[in-house]
Amino acid sequence: MKKGINIAASLLAAATLTLASCQDWTDVDNLKVEYGNVEQENPELYAQYLTSLRAYRQTEHTQVYAWYDNSVKVPVSRAHYLRDIPDSIDVVGLIHPDLLTQSELDQIDYLKTQKGMKVIYTIDFDRMKSDYTNVVAQATPERSFRAYLTDSLSYALSLLKKYPYDGVCIGYTGKSTVLMDADEKKEYMENENCFIGILKDWCSRNEGVDLTFLGAPENLLDQSILAECSMILLDGRTATASNELTTLLTQSYLSQYADRYGMVVAGTPLSGSNRYATFTDGTPATDAVAAWANMPHQGTQIRAVGVYDFSGDYFNADNTYKNMRNMISTLNPSIK
């Protein structure tokens, strides 16, 4: 099926050479060609390409997850358009899942129905714990963390019905309980039970929601939620070398889930800097994780690679989303 996609993409590329203007072109990745107004200029050919692209989603390949910064609601460049992300992304996560505009909803619908992508968002335990400690507890010390956690989860889960998301990414890093005393471990267990328990109860009453795990699965005292997750993504966003990714896999490895491991690294944000987006040897994290994922890991095949906050990668003189496209080409090379 990849071959069919490449043929369709080649035809699209050839067709665009006849267009009068290429002012709004979007560069090629190994599955995508969308120059100029080819969608309008040659709708039949573009429809064939989209059909092949949707079929590709069902084939065996390394899944690509990408978290997109959708904070800009009044676009000033193509980098602010969700619709322009590389077609080879299988699952896109919105970093800001609420307050979506009609334009965002229309683009989500297009990605889902025409390109076969899945759209998700993250519910992050550690972020909730940090927000409570640094903000909520300071303002309302009488409010317990579990009360705050329950309310936050209720709000977060409500977004699945408010918007057309395909699923949720469960973010949980936690920490090792080995050095905890009895009281610390009891509190840790109660907090986890509250978070995981609410999620499991909600999922039992809402079928068809795709679950992904992102974090450190070894720190879960109750690991049964992992059986419900289609992918277990390890959090390598602070890694600065490939050997750190291997260490994370070794620490987190659970043999019963050997067929669903993936790794997430830091991307290039729209604004500011991200010191983890480039490893200490100068290699982009996207290149490093792709090469790492293709290596044998004691019989464990890496099933997915993710990039957190890649929106700033759009800005590149010779190829939009250059690092993302290079990563995708390494993971899922084109069949010539």
VOPAGU-2260 file (C-alpha; in pm, 1 decimal, decimal comma):
REM VOPAGU-2260
SITE   aa  ch    i         X         Y         Z
SITE  MET   A    0       0,0       0,0       0,0
SITE  LYS   A    1     291,4     235,0      58,4
SITE  LYS   A    2     382,9     186,5    -306,6
SITE  GLY   A    3      35,7     298,4    -408,6
SITE  ILE   A    4      69,4     607,8    -196,5
SITE  ASN   A    5     403,8     694,5    -348,1
SITE  ILE   A    6     263,4     658,4    -697,9
SITE  ALA   A    7     -27,5     884,4    -608,1
SITE  ALA   A    8     211,6    1133,3    -451,4
SITE  SER   A    9     433,2    1131,3    -761,2
SITE  LEU   A   10     133,9    1197,7    -982,5
SITE  LEU   A   11      29,2    1483,1    -758,6
SITE  ALA   A   12     376,9    1631,3    -778,5
SITE  ALA   A   13     373,9    1610,0   -1156,4
SITE  ALA   A   14      29,0    1763,6   -1175,1
SITE  THR   A   15     135,3    2064,6    -972,8
SITE  LEU   A   16     404,3    2155,3   -1226,8
SITE  THR   A   17     124,7    2283,3   -1449,5
SITE  LEU   A   18     -16,6    2518,0   -1187,1
SITE  ALA   A   19      24,8    2889,6   -1247,6
SITE  SER   A   20     120,1    2971,7    -890,1
SITE  CYS   A   21     293,9    2787,9    -604,9
SITE  GLN   A   22     270,8    3057,1    -339,4
SITE  ASP   A   23     103,7    2837,5     -76,9
SITE  TRP   A   24     286,0    2510,9    -141,1
SITE  THR   A   25     358,9    2258,9     128,2
SITE  ASP   A   26     667,4    2039,3      89,3
SITE  VAL   A   27     683,9    1664,7      46,7
SITE  ASP   A   28     731,6    1405,1     311,8
SITE  ASN   A   29     739,8    1037,9     225,5
SITE  LEU   A   30     360,1    1025,6     209,6
SITE  LYS   A   31     256,6    1381,3     137,3
SITE  VAL   A   32     252,3    1617,4    -156,6
SITE  GLU   A   33      20,4    1916,4    -147,1
SITE  TYR   A   34     152,4    2194,8    -366,0
SITE  GLY   A   35     -37,8    2507,6    -451,3
SITE  ASN   A   36    -406,9    2447,0    -497,0
SITE  VAL   A   37    -378,3    2090,7    -623,2
SITE  GLU   A   38    -675,7    1987,2    -412,1
SITE  GLN   A   39    -891,8    2222,0    -617,7
SITE  GLU   A   40    -700,7    2201,1    -946,7
SITE  ASN   A   41    -702,7    1821,1    -966,8
SITE  PRO   A   42    -961,5    1695,7    -716,9
SITE  GLU   A   43    -987,7    1347,0    -871,3
SITE  LEU   A   44    -615,1    1279,6    -837,6
SITE  TYR   A   45    -607,2    1426,0    -488,5
SITE  ALA   A   46    -902,3    1206,8    -390,1
SITE  GLN   A   47    -705,7     900,4    -507,4
SITE  TYR   A   48    -414,0    1008,0    -291,6
SITE  LEU   A   49    -635,4    1052,2      14,2
SITE  THR   A   50    -787,5     708,6     -39,9
SITE  SER   A   51    -438,7     555,7     -48,4
SITE  LEU   A   52    -337,3     755,7     258,7
SITE  ARG   A   53    -634,5     631,0     460,7
SITE  ALA   A   54    -558,5     274,4     355,9
SITE  TYR   A   55    -197,1     319,8     466,9
SITE  ARG   A   56    -315,6     380,4     822,8
SITE  GLN   A   57    -421,2      16,4     839,3
SITE  THR   A   58     -84,0    -123,4     727,3
SITE  GLU   A   59     202,0    -235,7     948,6
SITE  HIS   A   60     433,9      59,1    1013,7
SITE  THR   A   61     591,6     252,2    1300,3
SITE  GLN   A   62     323,6     479,2    1440,5
SITE  VAL   A   63     405,5     849,3    1457,2
SITE  TYR   A   64     258,2    1058,0    1740,3
SITE  ALA   A   65     299,2    1435,6    1744,2
SITE  TRP   A   66     179,6    1694,8    1995,7
SITE  TYR   A   67      82,4    2022,6    1831,3
SITE  ASP   A   68      73,3    2367,0    1994,1
SITE  ASN   A   69    -267,5    2504,6    1898,3
SITE  SER   A   70    -248,4    2807,4    2128,4
SITE  VAL   A   71    -250,7    3058,8    1840,9
SITE  LYS   A   72    -615,2    3120,0    1753,3
SITE  VAL   A   73    -558,2    3395,3    1495,4
SITE  PRO   A   74    -307,8    3244,3    1249,4
SITE  VAL   A   75     -32,1    3462,3    1108,1
SITE  SER   A   76     154,1    3185,7     918,6
SITE  ARG   A   77      95,4    2835,9     784,9
SITE  ALA   A   78     263,3    2699,7    1097,7
SITE  HIS   A   79     -56,7    2792,1    1281,7
SITE  TYR   A   80    -270,9    2564,8    1064,8
SITE  LEU   A   81    -324,0    2214,0    1197,9
SITE  ARG   A   82    -425,5    2104,4     850,1
SITE  ASP   A   83     -71,8    2164,8     719,4
SITE  ILE   A   84     108,8    1913,8     941,8
SITE  PRO   A   85     276,9    1621,4     759,3
SITE  ASP   A   86      30,4    1359,0     640,4
SITE  SER   A   87     251,9    1077,3     769,3
SITE  ILE   A   88     162,6    1161,4    1129,1
SITE  ASP   A   89     -75,4     893,7    1254,4
SITE  VAL   A   90    -190,6    1052,4    1580,2
SITE  VAL   A   91    -183,2    1423,4    1661,6
SITE  GLY   A   92    -229,2    1545,8    2017,9
SITE  LEU   A   93    -355,3    1895,9    2086,9
SITE  ILE   A   94    -159,7    2060,9    2367,1
SITE  HIS   A   95    -452,0    2297,3    2439,0
SITE  PRO   A   96    -758,8    2070,5    2415,8
SITE  ASP   A   97   -1032,6    2317,5    2516,2
SITE  LEU   A   98   -1165,4    2644,5    2371,1
SITE  LEU   A   99   -1131,5    2517,1    2015,4
SITE  THR   A  100   -1237,9    2753,9    1740,2
SITE  GLN   A  101   -1464,9    2660,4    1451,4
SITE  SER   A  102   -1161,7    2670,4    1223,5
SITE  GLU   A  103    -982,6    2417,8    1445,9
SITE  LEU   A  104   -1290,1    2195,0    1451,6
SITE  ASP   A  105   -1312,0    2206,7    1072,2
SITE  GLN   A  106    -943,9    2117,4    1039,9
SITE  ILE   A  107    -979,9    1832,3    1289,4
SITE  ASP   A  108   -1271,0    1696,3    1087,5
SITE  TYR   A  109   -1062,5    1715,4     770,3
SITE  LEU   A  110    -766,9    1532,3     926,8
SITE  LYS   A  111    -992,8    1259,9    1062,8
SITE  THR   A  112   -1229,9    1202,4     771,4
SITE  GLN   A  113   -1003,7    1276,4     473,2
SITE  LYS   A  114    -657,5    1180,1     597,2
SITE  GLY   A  115    -744,9     911,4     850,4
SITE  MET   A  116    -550,8    1069,9    1137,6
SITE  LYS   A  117    -652,8    1030,7    1499,3
SITE  VAL   A  118    -675,6    1334,9    1724,8
SITE  ILE   A  119    -617,6    1304,9    2098,7
SITE  TYR   A  120    -523,6    1512,1    2403,2
SITE  THR   A  121    -334,7    1441,5    2724,8
SITE  ILE   A  122    -461,9    1415,3    3081,8
SITE  ASP   A  123    -146,7    1452,3    3289,9
SITE  PHE   A  124    -137,5    1348,4    3656,2
SITE  ASP   A  125     198,6    1511,4    3724,6
SITE  ARG   A  126      84,0    1840,4    3573,1
SITE  MET   A  127    -222,3    1835,6    3798,3
SITE  LYS   A  128      -7,0    1760,8    4101,4
SITE  SER   A  129     228,3    2046,0    4014,0
SITE  ASP   A  130     -57,1    2291,4    3955,9
SITE  TYR   A  131    -210,7    2195,3    4289,4
SITE  THR   A  132     115,2    2230,9    4483,6
SITE  ASN   A  133     228,1    2555,1    4322,6
SITE  VAL   A  134    -102,8    2734,6    4272,7
SITE  VAL   A  135    -414,5    2579,4    4424,2
SITE  ALA   A  136    -272,6    2483,4    4763,1
SITE  GLN   A  137    -124,3    2831,4    4800,0
SITE  ALA   A  138    -457,7    3000,1    4732,3
SITE  THR   A  139    -691,6    2751,3    4904,5
SITE  PRO   A  140    -488,7    2540,0    5152,1
SITE  GLU   A  141    -806,2    2384,1    5291,9
SITE  ARG   A  142    -873,2    2209,1    4960,6
SITE  SER   A  143    -725,5    1860,7    4938,9
SITE  PHE   A  144    -532,2    1737,3    4639,0
SITE  ARG   A  145    -772,7    1450,9    4575,9
SITE  ALA   A  146   -1067,9    1687,7    4569,5
SITE  TYR   A  147    -882,9    1902,6    4317,3
SITE  LEU   A  148    -779,4    1593,1    4120,6
SITE  THR   A  149   -1137,6    1466,3    4103,2
SITE  ASP   A  150   -1268,0    1800,4    3975,6
SITE  SER   A  151    -982,9    1833,9    3725,5
SITE  LEU   A  152   -1042,9    1485,3    3588,4
SITE  SER   A  153   -1415,5    1549,6    3555,9
SITE  TYR   A  154   -1343,7    1860,3    3349,5
SITE  ALA   A  155   -1074,0    1690,9    3140,5
SITE  LEU   A  156   -1289,1    1389,0    3057,2
SITE  SER   A  157   -1581,9    1612,6    2962,5
SITE  LEU   A  158   -1379,7    1733,0    2662,7
SITE  LEU   A  159   -1421,2    1391,4    2500,2
SITE  LYS   A  160   -1789,3    1462,7    2455,7
SITE  LYS   A  161   -1751,4    1832,9    2391,0
SITE  TYR   A  162   -1514,5    1784,7    2097,2
SITE  PRO   A  163   -1458,0    1507,5    1837,2
SITE  TYR   A  164   -1149,0    1352,2    1995,6
SITE  ASP   A  165   -1062,0     991,0    1922,4
SITE  GLY   A  166    -900,3     924,8    2255,3
SITE  VAL   A  167    -693,7    1029,4    2553,0
SITE  CYS   A  168    -327,6    1004,2    2640,0
SITE  ILE   A  169    -282,1     922,5    3008,8
SITE  GLY   A  170      21,8    1109,9    3134,4
SITE  TYR   A  171     174,8     957,5    3446,4
SITE  THR   A  172     537,4     974,3    3557,0
SITE  GLY   A  173     501,1     944,1    3932,6
SITE  LYS   A  174     807,7     823,5    4118,3
SITE  SER   A  175     960,0     512,3    4268,6
SITE  THR   A  176     818,9     409,6    4607,2
SITE  VAL   A  177    1131,0     213,6    4708,3
SITE  LEU   A  178    1263,9     482,3    4943,9
SITE  MET   A  179     925,5     607,1    5068,4
SITE  ASP   A  180     825,7     560,8    5430,2
SITE  ALA   A  181     486,8     410,7    5514,3
SITE  ASP   A  182     298,3     741,7    5524,3
SITE  GLU   A  183     447,4     866,6    5196,7
SITE  LYS   A  184     366,9     540,2    5021,6
SITE  LYS   A  185      10,0     544,9    5156,6
SITE  GLU   A  186     -47,8     896,0    5024,2
SITE  TYR   A  187     113,9     807,2    4693,1
SITE  MET   A  188    -108,4     501,3    4659,0
SITE  GLU   A  189    -425,0     694,0    4745,4
SITE  ASN   A  190    -345,0     963,2    4488,2
SITE  GLU   A  191    -275,7     704,7    4218,7
SITE  ASN   A  192    -588,1     508,9    4303,3
SITE  CYS   A  193    -793,9     824,8    4272,3
SITE  PHE   A  194    -645,0     915,6    3932,7
SITE  ILE   A  195    -638,0     569,8    3776,5
SITE  GLY   A  196    -961,2     459,5    3941,8
SITE  ILE   A  197   -1162,4     747,6    3796,4
SITE  LEU   A  198   -1011,9     688,5    3451,4
SITE  LYS   A  199   -1086,3     315,9    3459,2
SITE  ASP   A  200   -1441,1     372,2    3580,9
SITE  TRP   A  201   -1504,1     632,8    3310,7
SITE  CYS   A  202   -1363,5     407,7    3038,2
SITE  SER   A  203   -1577,8     115,9    3151,6
SITE  ARG   A  204   -1883,5     332,6    3088,3
SITE  ASN   A  205   -1762,4     485,9    2761,8
SITE  GLU   A  206   -1661,1     232,7    2500,4
SITE  GLY   A  207   -1461,6     310,2    2188,9
SITE  VAL   A  208   -1222,3     562,1    2343,8
SITE  ASP   A  209    -861,7     493,5    2245,5
SITE  LEU   A  210    -618,6     511,2    2537,7
SITE  THR   A  211    -245,9     580,3    2518,5
SITE  PHE   A  212      -3,8     587,7    2810,4
SITE  LEU   A  213     280,9     838,6    2831,6
SITE  GLY   A  214     527,3     837,8    3117,6
SITE  ALA   A  215     694,7     583,1    3343,6
SITE  PRO   A  216     479,1     267,2    3365,8
SITE  GLU   A  217     714,2     109,3    3621,8
SITE  ASN   A  218     602,4     370,3    3876,8
SITE  LEU   A  219     240,9     258,2    3863,7
SITE  LEU   A  220     149,0      51,7    4169,0
SITE  ASP   A  221    -158,5     -72,0    3982,0
SITE  GLN   A  222     -48,4    -143,5    3625,7
SITE  SER   A  223    -379,1    -289,6    3507,4
SITE  ILE   A  224    -467,5      32,0    3319,1
SITE  LEU   A  225    -183,9     -47,5    3076,6
SITE  ALA   A  226    -381,7    -342,3    2940,0
SITE  GLU   A  227    -638,8     -91,3    2814,1
SITE  CYS   A  228    -378,6     122,5    2633,8
SITE  SER   A  229    -305,0      66,3    2265,2
SITE  MET   A  230      43,5     214,3    2305,6
SITE  ILE   A  231     281,7     266,0    2597,9
SITE  LEU   A  232     496,7     569,9    2523,7
SITE  LEU   A  233     799,9     626,3    2741,4
SITE  ASP   A  234     880,0     986,9    2826,4
SITE  GLY   A  235    1219,0    1073,5    2680,0
SITE  ARG   A  236    1160,3    1448,0    2660,7
SITE  THR   A  237    1451,6    1525,6    2891,2
SITE  ALA   A  238    1691,6    1280,2    2728,0
SITE  THR   A  239    2012,7    1425,0    2585,2
SITE  ALA   A  240    2165,3    1108,8    2436,4
SITE  SER   A  241    2045,0     786,6    2273,7
SITE  ASN   A  242    2177,5     570,5    2557,7
SITE  GLU   A  243    1933,8     748,4    2790,5
SITE  LEU   A  244    1647,8     622,7    2573,2
SITE  THR   A  245    1778,1     268,1    2612,5
SITE  THR   A  246    1798,4     315,9    2989,0
SITE  LEU   A  247    1437,2     431,9    2996,6
SITE  LEU   A  248    1327,2     124,0    2803,5
SITE  THR   A  249    1522,4    -106,0    3034,7
SITE  GLN   A  250    1377,2      55,4    3347,3
SITE  SER   A  251    1021,2      53,8    3216,1
SITE  TYR   A  252    1013,2    -281,2    3038,2
SITE  LEU   A  253     717,8    -506,5    3115,1
SITE  SER   A  254     727,8    -825,6    2909,6
SITE  GLN   A  255     349,8    -858,6    2877,5
SITE  TYR   A  256     338,8    -528,7    2687,4
SITE  ALA   A  257     646,9    -584,1    2471,5
SITE  ASP   A  258     440,9    -535,2    2153,7
SITE  ARG   A  259     325,0    -180,0    2231,7
SITE  TYR   A  260     625,0      27,4    2339,3
SITE  GLY   A  261     710,7     366,9    2195,7
SITE  MET   A  262     931,5     665,3    2283,0
SITE  VAL   A  263     853,2    1038,1    2295,9
SITE  VAL   A  264    1118,2    1308,0    2262,6
SITE  ALA   A  265    1107,4    1686,3    2275,1
SITE  GLY   A  266    1029,3    1882,3    1962,4
SITE  THR   A  267    1073,6    2241,4    1852,7
SITE  PRO   A  268     813,1    2473,6    2005,6
SITE  LEU   A  269     658,8    2772,1    1831,2
SITE  SER   A  270     819,3    3018,2    2069,2
SITE  GLY   A  271    1108,4    3008,2    2310,5
SITE  SER   A  272    1373,6    2739,3    2317,5
SITE  ASN   A  273    1377,4    2373,3    2407,5
SITE  ARG   A  274    1720,4    2257,1    2517,1
SITE  TYR   A  275    1622,8    1892,0    2484,4
SITE  ALA   A  276    1524,2    1916,2    2116,1
SITE  THR   A  277    1891,0    1864,5    2025,9
SITE  PHE   A  278    2104,1    1600,0    2193,2
SITE  THR   A  279    2443,4    1688,2    2337,1
SITE  ASP   A  280    2623,3    1558,1    2026,4
SITE  GLY   A  281    2430,4    1806,8    1811,5
SITE  THR   A  282    2186,7    1552,7    1666,8
SITE  PRO   A  283    1821,5    1661,4    1652,8
SITE  ALA   A  284    1621,1    1452,6    1898,7
SITE  THR   A  285    1388,0    1355,8    1611,6
SITE  ASP   A  286    1677,5    1205,7    1412,0
SITE  ALA   A  287    1821,6    1032,6    1717,1
SITE  VAL   A  288    1497,9     869,3    1827,2
SITE  ALA   A  289    1421,6     746,4    1474,5
SITE  ALA   A  290    1763,9     581,0    1447,9
SITE  TRP   A  291    1724,1     440,9    1800,2
SITE  ALA   A  292    1377,7     300,3    1723,0
SITE  ASN   A  293    1514,5     111,8    1422,2
SITE  MET   A  294    1776,9     -64,9    1633,1
SITE  PRO   A  295    1712,6    -407,6    1793,3
SITE  HIS   A  296    1635,5    -387,8    2164,0
SITE  GLN   A  297    1666,3    -741,6    2299,0
SITE  GLY   A  298    1380,1    -861,2    2083,2
SITE  THR   A  299    1152,6    -565,7    2156,1
SITE  GLN   A  300    1037,2    -379,2    1847,6
SITE  ILE   A  301     963,5     -11,9    1905,8
SITE  ARG   A  302     611,5      34,0    1774,9
SITE  ALA   A  303     581,3     411,7    1790,9
SITE  VAL   A  304     777,6     733,3    1810,6
SITE  GLY   A  305     638,4    1061,4    1938,5
SITE  VAL   A  306     746,7    1424,7    1929,2
SITE  TYR   A  307     612,2    1667,6    2186,1
SITE  ASP   A  308     552,9    2023,5    2061,3
SITE  PHE   A  309     683,5    2016,9    1705,0
SITE  SER   A  310     503,5    2325,0    1568,7
SITE  GLY   A  311     818,1    2538,2    1548,2
SITE  ASP   A  312     975,5    2282,7    1315,2
SITE  TYR   A  313     762,5    2431,6    1037,4
SITE  PHE   A  314    1003,7    2720,0     991,4
SITE  ASN   A  315    1287,7    2587,6     777,7
SITE  ALA   A  316    1433,6    2747,0     467,3
SITE  ASP   A  317    1465,1    2430,1     258,4
SITE  ASN   A  318    1177,3    2217,3     381,8
SITE  THR   A  319     883,1    2283,6     611,7
SITE  TYR   A  320     873,6    2048,3     911,5
SITE  LYS   A  321    1218,3    1931,5     802,2
SITE  ASN   A  322    1310,3    1740,8    1119,1
SITE  MET   A  323     971,1    1573,7    1141,1
SITE  ARG   A  324     990,0    1463,2     778,5
SITE  ASN   A  325    1342,3    1328,2     820,5
SITE  MET   A  326    1230,3    1129,3    1123,8
SITE  ILE   A  327     931,2     986,7     938,6
SITE  SER   A  328    1142,6     890,7     636,7
SITE  THR   A  329    1383,5     700,7     863,6
SITE  LEU   A  330    1104,7     519,6    1046,3
SITE  ASN   A  331     890,2     437,9     743,8
SITE  PRO   A  332    1106,1     461,6     430,8
SITE  SER   A  333     927,1     487,5      98,0
SITE  ILE   A  334     899,0     183,6    -124,7
SITE  LYS   A  335    1039,3     283,5    -462,7
